[in-house]
Amino acid sequence: MMMFDVYYVAIKAMFFYGLVSSIVKFDNLQKGWLAIALLYAAGVAFLSYIWFVKTGRIPQPAWQQWALITAGISLVYFRLITWFDEGVIFWTLLLLGMAVVWY
């Protein structure tokens, strides 16, 4: 099972950094930060549901709480990344994205 956890984190990281790089490259997507944050939260919730809840490793009420917290964190992160689109705070937020992926 441990190998599949590595796949889960890798898929989640690629999805996250794909969304962050698209926000950074295209200015029009910065206006849609809410949709991108919800897309990330929904994608991660779907992935974790299949990976952990359906296999019986995590009970569903705990997963629901985790999914809501993840949605809140992604909303805050993507809003901050669009506010600070250059400078030291931007690069700090970009590096803090690793913590978002690990959560």
N, C-alpha and C positions, 0 to 999 in steps of 0.2 A: 504494500500500500504506500510506502514512503516514496517510491518512484513516481507514483501518480500525483502525489502532493507537489513534487518538483514541477511536473507538467502544469498543474493548476496555477502555481505562482508564475511560471513562465508565460502562460497564456494571458493571465491577468496583467502582467507587466507589459507585454507587447500591446495589448489593447489600450492600456492607460497611456503609454508613451506615444502610441499612434494618435490618440485623441489630443494629447497635449501638443504634439508637433503640428497637427493640423490647425489648432487654435493659434499657435505662434506664427505659422506661415501665412495664413489667410485672415485678413482683417475682418472680412464679413462674418466669419465664424465667431469672432469675439462678441458680436452682438447676440449670438445664440448660445451663450454660456450655460443657460438654464437647461436647454435641450441636451447639450452635450453632457452636462453633469448627470442628468437623469438617464441618458443613454448608458453612461458608464455604470451608474448604480444598478440599472436593470440588467446589463450584461453580466456584471459581477454576481448579482443575486441569482440569475439563472445558472451561471456556471457553478456557483457554490451549492445551489440546490441540487443539481445533478451529482456533483462530486461528493457532497457530504450528507445531505438529508436522505436522498434516495438510497444510499448505501447503509444508512442506519448509524452513522458515526456521530451525528449531532441531532438532538431532538428538534422538532419543528418550531416550538416556541422560542428556543434560544436562537435559532437561525433567523426568525422574524425580527427579533430585537437587534441582532447583528446587522441585518439588511437595512433596517432603519438608521442605525448609527452610521453605516457606510454611506447611505444616501446623504445624510447630513454633512459628513466629512467631505464628500465629493462636491456638494453644493458650495460649501465654504471655499474649498481649494480652487475650483474652477472660477469662482467669482474673484478671488484674490489674484489669480494668474491673469485675468483680463484687466483688472485695475492696474497692476504693476507690470506693464508689458516691456519694460527695459530697466536696466540699472541693477544695483546690488540686491535689492529685495526680490527682483524677478529671478535672479540666479539662485538665491537662497530658497525661494519657493520651488524652483525646478529641482533642486537637490532634496527638498523635503517631500517631493513626490514619491521618493522611494519608501518613505514611511507610510504613505497612503497605500501603496501597493502591498506592503507587508501586513497591513491591517486586514 
